[in-house]
C-alpha cells in the first residue's frame, strides 16, 4: 500500500476521534471544536474525513423546541476504559511529559523492554519473533515484504495515549521493536510511521550492511 494513497489519521484528527469516543454520546461540532481547540470549520473538515473513513456517524438532533436542529457526531466505537491504560496515561502525562529529551529516553526504555521480551522468546526468525510479541501486546501485526520490508501494526492499543504525546508513546514502540530484534541478526528498524491509515502504523525495516553484502 503506497503512502500517497493512504488515508492519514494525523494527531489532530485522532484527537477529534478520541474526544468523540470519550464523550460516548452524539455531540455537536461546537462542542468538539471547543474541546480540541480548533476553529469550527476546521473541526468540521476533520469530522467529515472521519465520517468518510467510517469512524464516526452523523445524525440530526431530535428536539421539540423551536430552532434549527444541530448536526451531531458519534464515534462508531466507544472508548474502552482500561485501568492499566489510565495508569500509563498518568505516567506519560506527569512523568515523561516533563522530561527533557523524552523521545530519546522513551526509545531507550522501549529497547530495554524489548531486550527482556526477546530473552523470553529467543527462538525463531527475528521478524517472526517481533510479530509474535506484538500480537501478545494487543496488535494484529502483518509482515509485508513488497515493495519494501515493513511491519504493519493495527490497531494501536495505545491510540489515546499516542495522539496526546507521540514523541513518547510511538518512540517507546520504536525502541521496543529494536530491542525485540536485538543484535547479530540481519534486520534493523529504520523508522516508525504512525497513522498512515486510521488505526494503522508502519515500521519500516532495512537489512543490515553485513546481511546485504552476504
Backbone as CSV, one residue per row, in Angstrom:
resi,resn,N_x,N_y,N_z,CA_x,CA_y,CA_z,C_x,C_y,C_z
1,UNK,0.851,-1.184,0.000,0.000,0.000,0.000,0.881,1.226,0.000
2,UNK,0.691,2.138,-0.911,1.547,3.298,-1.006,1.113,4.343,-0.006
3,UNK,2.084,5.132,0.486,1.800,6.141,1.477,0.963,7.265,0.894
4,UNK,1.128,7.529,-0.412,0.406,8.630,-1.027,-1.085,8.340,-1.142
5,UNK,-1.452,7.091,-1.241,-2.862,6.731,-1.368,-3.538,6.513,-0.029
6,UNK,-2.750,6.482,1.049,-3.315,6.160,2.352,-4.144,7.315,2.887
7,UNK,-5.189,6.968,3.626,-5.991,7.958,4.316,-5.349,8.199,5.669
8,UNK,-4.689,9.325,5.826,-3.912,9.567,7.026,-4.810,10.019,8.183
9,UNK,-4.491,9.518,9.367,-5.164,9.953,10.581,-4.084,10.559,11.460
10,UNK,-3.812,11.836,11.254,-2.766,12.511,11.996,-3.175,12.801,13.422
11,UNK,-2.270,13.391,14.207,-2.553,13.634,15.621,-3.801,14.476,15.866
12,UNK,-4.044,15.530,15.051,-5.210,16.384,15.276,-6.504,15.623,15.032
13,UNK,-6.548,14.896,13.912,-7.761,14.139,13.599,-7.982,13.022,14.613
14,UNK,-6.895,12.413,15.045,-7.012,11.368,16.060,-7.509,11.947,17.379
15,UNK,-7.126,13.190,17.687,-7.607,13.825,18.914,-9.108,14.093,18.825
16,UNK,-9.582,14.493,17.645,-11.023,14.685,17.445,-11.762,13.369,17.677
17,UNK,-11.222,12.294,17.094,-11.850,10.987,17.269,-11.825,10.554,18.734
18,UNK,-10.723,10.811,19.403,-10.619,10.431,20.818,-11.657,11.160,21.653
19,UNK,-11.892,12.442,21.360,-12.907,13.182,22.106,-14.294,12.566,21.898
20,UNK,-14.612,12.186,20.669,-15.913,11.566,20.402,-16.050,10.240,21.139
21,UNK,-14.967,9.468,21.160,-15.026,8.189,21.866,-15.173,8.394,23.361
22,UNK,-14.525,9.424,23.877,-14.631,9.709,25.308,-16.025,10.179,25.675
23,UNK,-16.616,11.003,24.802,-17.958,11.531,25.071,-18.983,10.417,25.183
24,UNK,-18.907,9.431,24.308,-19.821,8.297,24.370,-21.236,8.592,23.937
25,UNK,-21.493,9.811,23.472,-22.821,10.188,23.007,-22.672,11.190,21.870
26,UNK,-23.716,11.405,21.084,-23.601,12.343,19.963,-23.314,13.761,20.457
27,UNK,-22.370,14.441,19.802,-22.001,15.804,20.193,-21.972,16.692,18.957
28,UNK,-22.151,17.980,19.183,-22.176,18.951,18.098,-20.767,19.401,17.740
29,UNK,-20.653,19.997,16.567,-19.360,20.492,16.104,-18.788,21.506,17.089
30,UNK,-19.639,22.374,17.610,-19.167,23.414,18.522,-18.522,22.832,19.773
31,UNK,-19.081,21.731,20.293,-18.509,21.099,21.485,-17.153,20.485,21.182
32,UNK,-17.049,19.788,20.048,-15.773,19.191,19.663,-14.743,20.285,19.433
33,UNK,-15.152,21.349,18.759,-14.256,22.460,18.459,-13.675,23.061,19.724
34,UNK,-14.510,23.278,20.706,-14.051,23.865,21.966,-13.125,22.911,22.718
35,UNK,-13.433,21.623,22.675,-12.660,20.640,23.436,-11.239,20.480,22.890
36,UNK,-11.084,20.517,21.572,-9.770,20.273,20.967,-9.074,21.558,20.546
37,UNK,-9.748,22.700,20.703,-9.109,23.969,20.409,-8.960,24.281,18.938
38,UNK,-9.961,23.933,18.128,-9.917,24.179,16.694,-11.051,25.108,16.285
39,UNK,-10.886,25.762,15.145,-11.974,26.547,14.571,-13.076,25.579,14.142
40,UNK,-14.340,25.980,14.271,-15.432,25.074,13.884,-15.326,24.563,12.454
41,UNK,-14.898,25.406,11.525,-14.760,24.940,10.134,-13.683,23.875,10.003
42,UNK,-12.578,24.056,10.740,-11.507,23.047,10.733,-11.989,21.755,11.380
43,UNK,-12.730,21.904,12.466,-13.287,20.728,13.143,-14.223,19.968,12.221
44,UNK,-15.057,20.692,11.511,-15.999,20.063,10.581,-15.256,19.318,9.468
45,UNK,-14.150,19.870,9.015,-13.331,19.212,7.990,-12.826,17.856,8.490
46,UNK,-12.326,17.825,9.729,-11.817,16.566,10.286,-12.959,15.578,10.535
47,UNK,-14.094,16.073,10.981,-15.240,15.198,11.218,-15.738,14.569,9.920
48,UNK,-15.758,15.348,8.850,-16.192,14.807,7.558,-15.238,13.713,7.082
49,UNK,-13.941,13.917,7.308,-12.963,12.897,6.918,-13.136,11.623,7.741
50,UNK,-13.401,11.767,9.030,-13.651,10.604,9.884,-14.947,9.899,9.492
51,UNK,-15.931,10.683,9.081,-17.195,10.108,8.602,-16.963,9.265,7.355
52,UNK,-16.179,9.799,6.429,-15.890,9.074,5.191,-15.111,7.799,5.472
53,UNK,-14.253,7.841,6.501,-13.466,6.658,6.866,-14.273,5.639,7.651
54,UNK,-15.520,5.969,8.013,-16.359,5.040,8.751,-16.092,5.004,10.236
55,UNK,-15.354,5.996,10.746,-15.018,6.014,12.164,-16.032,6.777,13.002
56,UNK,-16.859,7.593,12.361,-17.922,8.301,13.069,-19.202,8.228,12.247
57,UNK,-20.327,8.487,12.906,-21.610,8.602,12.230,-22.169,10.007,12.474
58,UNK,-23.081,10.413,11.618,-23.678,11.747,11.724,-25.190,11.603,11.817
59,UNK,-25.814,12.401,12.653,-27.259,12.370,12.819,-27.768,13.771,13.135
60,UNK,-29.062,13.973,12.974,-29.682,15.274,13.243,-30.328,15.231,14.611
61,UNK,-30.088,16.270,15.388,-30.631,16.368,16.736,-32.164,16.291,16.732
62,UNK,-32.691,15.492,17.637,-34.133,15.411,17.825,-34.527,16.400,18.914
63,UNK,-35.331,17.411,18.551,-35.688,18.432,19.521,-37.138,18.874,19.332
64,UNK,-37.767,19.275,20.442,-39.150,19.753,20.409,-39.208,21.273,20.492
65,UNK,-38.117,21.922,20.851,-38.089,23.370,20.969,-37.869,24.013,19.607
66,UNK,-38.293,25.275,19.453,-38.074,25.969,18.178,-36.577,26.148,17.904
67,UNK,-36.254,26.270,16.647,-34.871,26.475,16.268,-34.364,25.372,15.370
68,UNK,-33.265,25.671,14.722,-32.701,24.708,13.783,-31.998,23.583,14.533
69,UNK,-32.329,22.324,14.258,-31.653,21.211,14.967,-30.179,21.136,14.593
70,UNK,-29.375,20.714,15.558,-27.934,20.598,15.348,-27.597,19.281,14.643
71,UNK,-26.479,19.304,13.930,-25.912,18.070,13.383,-24.967,17.505,14.437
72,UNK,-25.168,16.251,14.795,-24.393,15.611,15.863,-23.520,14.493,15.299
73,UNK,-22.395,14.273,15.963,-21.453,13.226,15.535,-21.207,12.279,16.698
74,UNK,-21.077,11.003,16.348,-20.836,9.960,17.343,-19.765,9.012,16.824
75,UNK,-18.836,8.595,17.678,-17.833,7.601,17.286,-18.502,6.248,17.098
76,UNK,-18.087,5.512,16.068,-18.688,4.201,15.831,-18.255,3.185,16.883
77,UNK,-17.085,3.407,17.512,-16.616,2.532,18.576,-16.319,3.378,19.805
78,UNK,-17.041,3.200,20.901,-16.773,3.988,22.106,-15.429,3.629,22.719
79,UNK,-14.908,4.545,23.503,-13.633,4.321,24.185,-13.793,3.232,25.234
80,UNK,-12.873,2.274,25.239,-12.879,1.207,26.236,-12.043,1.641,27.448
81,UNK,-12.634,1.595,28.618,-11.928,2.007,29.826,-11.053,0.868,30.333
82,UNK,-9.777,1.156,30.538,-8.819,0.163,30.976,-7.986,0.787,32.092
83,UNK,-7.989,0.189,33.307,-7.228,0.791,34.406,-5.735,0.867,34.117
84,UNK,-5.203,-0.106,33.358,-3.778,-0.061,33.029,-3.482,1.078,32.062
85,UNK,-4.417,1.329,31.142,-4.235,2.451,30.230,-4.292,3.767,30.991
86,UNK,-5.171,3.841,31.977,-5.252,5.055,32.788,-3.938,5.294,33.530
87,UNK,-3.349,4.230,34.046,-2.071,4.345,34.722,-0.985,4.799,33.755
88,UNK,-0.966,4.193,32.565,0.023,4.581,31.557,-0.151,6.039,31.158
89,UNK,-1.398,6.468,31.027,-1.661,7.853,30.652,-1.136,8.814,31.713
90,UNK,-1.326,8.473,32.972,-0.827,9.321,34.050,0.693,9.401,34.014
91,UNK,1.362,8.295,33.752,2.817,8.280,33.710,3.344,9.087,32.531
92,UNK,2.703,8.921,31.357,3.132,9.675,30.187,2.931,11.163,30.404
93,UNK,1.783,11.534,30.976,1.445,12.949,31.137,2.281,13.618,32.209
94,UNK,2.442,12.952,33.351,3.033,13.617,34.508,4.513,13.316,34.723
95,UNK,5.029,12.285,34.066,6.438,11.984,34.217,7.191,12.227,32.907
96,UNK,6.879,11.422,31.907,7.592,11.555,30.630,7.335,12.909,29.985
97,UNK,6.131,13.459,30.173,5.785,14.714,29.521,6.635,15.889,29.946
98,UNK,7.255,15.838,31.128,8.074,16.951,31.608,9.559,16.647,31.526
99,UNK,9.931,15.504,31.025,11.321,15.110,30.937,11.996,15.760,29.731
100,UNK,13.202,16.307,29.899,13.957,16.738,28.713,14.425,15.519,27.929
101,UNK,14.519,15.654,26.626,14.950,14.550,25.753,14.071,13.316,25.950
102,UNK,12.764,13.532,26.133,11.889,12.411,26.474,11.759,11.398,25.346
103,UNK,11.870,11.831,24.082,11.749,10.876,22.978,12.901,9.877,23.005
104,UNK,14.114,10.388,23.208,15.281,9.509,23.267,15.193,8.566,24.468
105,UNK,14.712,9.085,25.591,14.575,8.246,26.783,13.487,7.194,26.589
106,UNK,12.419,7.568,25.869,11.361,6.599,25.588,11.882,5.476,24.696
107,UNK,12.676,5.818,23.669,13.263,4.779,22.812,14.151,3.850,23.615
108,UNK,14.969,4.422,24.516,15.871,3.606,25.331,15.085,2.684,26.257
109,UNK,14.005,3.209,26.848,13.177,2.373,27.717,12.516,1.255,26.921
110,UNK,12.026,1.589,25.720,11.414,0.573,24.872,12.408,-0.505,24.472
111,UNK,13.629,-0.090,24.176,14.635,-1.077,23.775,14.974,-2.017,24.925
112,UNK,15.056,-1.476,26.146,15.303,-2.330,27.310,14.152,-3.303,27.525
113,UNK,12.936,-2.834,27.320,11.747,-3.695,27.418,11.815,-4.791,26.376
114,UNK,12.168,-4.422,25.144,12.285,-5.416,24.076,13.361,-6.437,24.347
115,UNK,14.468,-6.007,24.957,15.544,-6.945,25.314,15.027,-8.020,26.271
116,UNK,14.225,-7.593,27.251,13.684,-8.552,28.215,12.726,-9.540,27.542
117,UNK,11.855,-9.017,26.671,10.926,-9.898,25.976,11.655,-10.860,25.051
118,UNK,12.712,-10.390,24.398,13.463,-11.241,23.469,14.080,-12.425,24.206
119,UNK,14.512,-12.191,25.430,15.113,-13.265,26.211,14.102,-14.363,26.521
120,UNK,12.817,-13.994,26.554,11.767,-14.973,26.854,11.330,-15.747,25.618
121,UNK,11.519,-15.165,24.425,11.088,-15.823,23.179,12.235,-15.769,22.177
122,UNK,13.365,-16.317,22.563,14.569,-16.188,21.751,14.563,-17.096,20.523
123,UNK,13.642,-18.039,20.442,13.642,-18.969,19.328,12.957,-18.350,18.116
124,UNK,13.259,-18.890,16.939,12.590,-18.456,15.717,13.315,-17.344,14.998
125,UNK,12.854,-17.041,13.788,13.425,-15.957,12.999,13.138,-14.616,13.663
126,UNK,14.049,-13.632,13.510,13.876,-12.342,14.197,12.544,-11.658,13.892
127,UNK,12.154,-11.603,12.627,10.916,-10.916,12.283,9.700,-11.678,12.780
128,UNK,9.762,-12.998,12.749,8.664,-13.794,13.301,8.533,-13.550,14.806
129,UNK,9.666,-13.402,15.462,9.660,-13.131,16.900,8.979,-11.797,17.195
130,UNK,9.291,-10.794,16.388,8.662,-9.489,16.573,7.147,-9.592,16.401
131,UNK,6.717,-10.282,15.353,5.291,-10.422,15.081,4.589,-11.121,16.245
132,UNK,5.171,-12.207,16.750,4.555,-12.930,17.865,4.438,-12.050,19.106
133,UNK,5.487,-11.309,19.397,5.470,-10.466,20.592,4.469,-9.328,20.455
134,UNK,4.398,-8.721,19.276,3.452,-7.626,19.093,2.008,-8.131,19.157
135,UNK,1.786,-9.366,18.715,0.463,-9.972,18.874,0.105,-10.081,20.354
136,UNK,1.095,-10.475,21.169,0.854,-10.595,22.597,0.569,-9.275,23.278
137,UNK,0.970,-8.165,22.645,0.744,-6.835,23.209,-0.553,-6.206,22.716
138,UNK,-1.321,-6.954,21.923,-2.625,-6.455,21.511,-2.723,-5.968,20.087
139,UNK,-1.634,-6.042,19.329,-1.679,-5.643,17.931,-2.116,-6.827,17.063
140,UNK,-2.401,-6.526,15.807,-2.582,-7.566,14.802,-1.523,-7.301,13.734
141,UNK,-0.255,-7.621,14.019,0.835,-7.250,13.110,0.832,-8.073,11.833
142,UNK,1.324,-7.459,10.777,1.403,-8.136,9.483,2.743,-7.787,8.848
143,UNK,3.518,-8.821,8.525,4.812,-8.629,7.880,4.611,-8.511,6.377
144,UNK,5.098,-7.427,5.797,4.983,-7.162,4.361,6.394,-7.043,3.792
145,UNK,6.649,-7.663,2.668,7.992,-7.627,2.077,8.050,-6.898,0.744
146,UNK,6.898,-6.534,0.169,6.874,-5.885,-1.140,5.979,-4.648,-1.084
147,UNK,6.434,-3.473,-1.539,7.675,-3.242,-2.294,8.908,-3.094,-1.415
148,UNK,8.732,-2.870,-0.121,9.855,-2.818,0.798,9.446,-3.481,2.101
149,UNK,10.402,-4.039,2.845,10.050,-4.751,4.076,9.513,-3.799,5.141
150,UNK,8.391,-4.163,5.731,7.819,-3.367,6.798,6.859,-4.231,7.606
151,UNK,6.586,-3.773,8.816,5.618,-4.438,9.683,4.465,-3.478,9.900
152,UNK,3.257,-3.910,9.526,2.060,-3.101,9.718,1.457,-3.451,11.070
153,UNK,1.168,-2.440,11.855,0.603,-2.624,13.190,-0.793,-2.018,13.236
154,UNK,-1.770,-2.838,13.533,-3.140,-2.341,13.613,-3.958,-3.302,14.482
155,UNK,-4.855,-2.808,15.296,-4.974,-1.399,15.669,-3.976,-1.068,16.752
156,UNK,-3.827,0.207,17.091,-2.918,0.612,18.161,-3.652,0.515,19.502
157,UNK,-3.207,-0.337,20.416,-3.880,-0.434,21.715,-3.694,0.831,22.555
158,UNK,-2.780,1.685,22.145,-2.458,2.885,22.918,-2.763,4.154,22.129
159,UNK,-3.782,4.095,21.265,-4.105,5.222,20.395,-4.347,6.501,21.180
160,UNK,-5.132,6.424,22.262,-5.470,7.634,23.002,-4.235,8.269,23.615
161,UNK,-3.254,7.446,24.034,-2.011,7.983,24.574,-1.127,8.537,23.473
162,UNK,-1.048,7.802,22.369,-0.153,8.205,21.287,-0.568,9.525,20.662
163,UNK,-1.871,9.775,20.566,-2.318,11.030,19.974,-1.965,12.223,20.848
164,UNK,-1.863,12.011,22.145,-1.529,13.107,23.039,-0.032,13.370,23.092
165,UNK,0.776,12.331,22.984,2.223,12.526,23.041,2.925,11.444,22.228
166,UNK,2.880,11.562,20.888,3.552,10.560,20.046,5.055,10.545,20.255
167,UNK,5.619,11.669,20.729,7.050,11.710,20.986,7.484,10.750,22.062
168,UNK,6.556,10.330,22.921,6.862,9.332,23.946,6.368,7.959,23.523
169,UNK,5.079,7.845,23.233,4.471,6.525,23.030,4.989,5.860,21.753
170,UNK,4.996,6.585,20.637,5.453,5.984,19.381,6.946,5.661,19.434
171,UNK,7.727,6.541,20.056,9.164,6.280,20.166,9.449,5.123,21.119
172,UNK,8.600,4.959,22.126,8.724,3.791,23.001,8.555,2.515,22.202
173,UNK,7.573,2.498,21.280,7.341,1.304,20.470,8.443,1.091,19.439
174,UNK,9.013,2.170,18.944,10.162,2.033,18.046,11.309,1.345,18.768
175,UNK,11.608,1.799,19.992,12.657,1.152,20.777,12.312,-0.279,21.126
176,UNK,11.029,-0.544,21.418,10.591,-1.900,21.751,10.925,-2.881,20.641
177,UNK,10.605,-2.518,19.399,10.849,-3.431,18.281,12.349,-3.576,18.035
178,UNK,13.101,-2.514,18.215,14.554,-2.638,18.087,15.105,-3.602,19.123
179,UNK,14.571,-3.554,20.342,15.006,-4.487,21.366,14.586,-5.915,21.059
180,UNK,13.389,-6.082,20.499,12.921,-7.423,20.137,13.793,-8.048,19.050
181,UNK,14.245,-7.218,18.110,15.131,-7.738,17.063,16.486,-8.111,17.637
182,UNK,17.075,-7.198,18.411,18.353,-7.474,19.038,19.520,-7.452,18.069
183,UNK,20.722,-7.733,18.580,21.931,-7.716,17.745,22.108,-9.028,16.975
184,UNK,23.118,-9.029,16.117,23.540,-10.258,15.414,22.410,-10.893,14.616
185,UNK,21.639,-10.090,13.919,20.618,-10.593,13.016,20.519,-9.607,11.846
186,UNK,19.911,-10.006,10.745,20.048,-9.218,9.506,19.080,-8.047,9.335
187,UNK,18.365,-7.651,10.391,17.377,-6.594,10.222,17.557,-5.484,11.243
188,UNK,17.190,-4.274,10.849,17.099,-3.165,11.791,15.853,-2.353,11.459
189,UNK,15.312,-1.684,12.465,14.133,-0.836,12.271,14.605,0.563,11.906
190,UNK,14.223,1.006,10.723,14.648,2.325,10.245,13.824,3.446,10.870
191,UNK,12.490,3.264,10.925,11.621,4.345,11.402,10.225,3.792,11.683
192,UNK,9.444,4.597,12.411,8.041,4.280,12.656,7.197,5.408,12.074
193,UNK,6.083,5.029,11.433,5.196,5.996,10.786,3.776,5.777,11.306
194,UNK,3.358,6.588,12.281,2.003,6.417,12.832,0.931,6.985,11.923
195,UNK,-0.236,6.366,11.970,-1.469,6.857,11.344,-1.360,7.052,9.827
196,UNK,-0.743,6.101,9.144,-0.773,6.163,7.684,-2.187,5.896,7.177
197,UNK,-2.951,5.172,7.957,-4.383,4.987,7.754,-5.021,5.007,9.138
198,UNK,-6.333,5.168,9.230,-6.957,5.058,10.546,-6.590,3.731,11.216
199,UNK,-6.032,3.840,12.430,-5.638,2.664,13.215,-4.502,1.872,12.581
200,UNK,-3.682,2.481,11.722,-2.566,1.759,11.107,-1.263,2.527,11.299
201,UNK,-0.284,1.851,11.902,1.080,2.364,11.999,1.999,1.389,11.273
202,UNK,3.110,1.902,10.756,4.021,1.079,9.969,5.444,1.241,10.485
203,UNK,6.113,0.110,10.658,7.536,0.076,10.995,8.319,-0.260,9.729
204,UNK,9.175,0.647,9.292,9.991,0.424,8.101,11.280,-0.280,8.493
205,UNK,11.648,-1.289,7.720,12.810,-2.124,8.025,13.887,-1.986,6.958
206,UNK,15.133,-2.231,7.362,16.269,-2.323,6.456,17.056,-3.559,6.785
207,UNK,17.677,-4.143,5.758,18.642,-5.204,6.025,19.958,-4.553,6.448
208,UNK,20.660,-5.172,7.385,21.928,-4.624,7.834,22.961,-4.742,6.728
209,UNK,24.027,-3.961,6.822,25.049,-3.953,5.771,25.693,-5.323,5.634
210,UNK,25.909,-5.995,6.752,26.534,-7.320,6.690,25.652,-8.294,5.945
211,UNK,24.320,-8.226,6.197,23.402,-9.132,5.520,23.274,-8.779,4.043
212,UNK,23.248,-7.479,3.739,23.095,-7.068,2.346,24.304,-7.453,1.509
213,UNK,25.468,-7.515,2.136,26.662,-7.861,1.377,26.939,-9.343,1.324
214,UNK,26.110,-10.123,2.035,26.347,-11.576,2.073,25.940,-12.232,0.770
